Amino acid sequence: MDVSQISAALFITGAIFIMLFFSLLSLGVLRMFQQRFRSGAYSFIGAVVSGVVFGFILNQWFV
């Protein structure tokens, strides 16, 4: 697989959103284990929203 065709802007955007998505997801799991369900639900919702925003940005700027 040749990744030399990926632009720097696409790489940075992907890296930021991947870190944001997985950090919110792991924070949500942690909060659920701590039985702080409202905070965990907000983290899960934030992860879903960041995934949707990432898809929208990819569709508008890079496709």
N, C-alpha and C positions, 0 to 999 in steps of 0.2 A: 504494500500500500504506500503510495507516494503522498506525503503530507506537505510537500513543498508548495502546493498550490493554495494552501490556506493562508488568508491574509492575517496580518497581525491584529487588526481590529476584531475579526471573527474569533481568533484565539483568545484574546483578552476578554471579550464579551462572554464567551463560553466558559472560561475559567471562573469569572466572577459569579455567573449564575449557577454554575455547578457547586461552588463553595457555599453560596447563599442557600440553595435548595437543600443540600445535604446537611448543612448546619441547622437549619430550621427543622428538618425532619428528625435529626438526632436529638435536638432539644425537646421536640414534642414527645419522643419516646421516653426521654429522661423524666420529663414532667409527669407523664402518665405513671411511671414506676414510683414517683414520689407522691402519687395520688393527688396531684394538683391538676385536676381534669380540665378546668377552664383554661388555664395557661397552656396546657398541652394541646387542647383543641385549637387555640389561637395560633400555636406554632405550626400545626398541621395545615390550617387554613392559609397561613403565610407561605408555606412551602408550595401549596397548590397554586396560589396567586402568583408567586414568583415563577413557577413553571409556565403558567399561561402567558405572563408578560414576556418571558424568554421566547416562547413560540411566536408571539406577536412581533417582537423585535426582529427575530430571525426572518420572519416572513416579509416584513417591511423593508429592512435594510440590506439583507444579504441574499435574497432570492430574486 
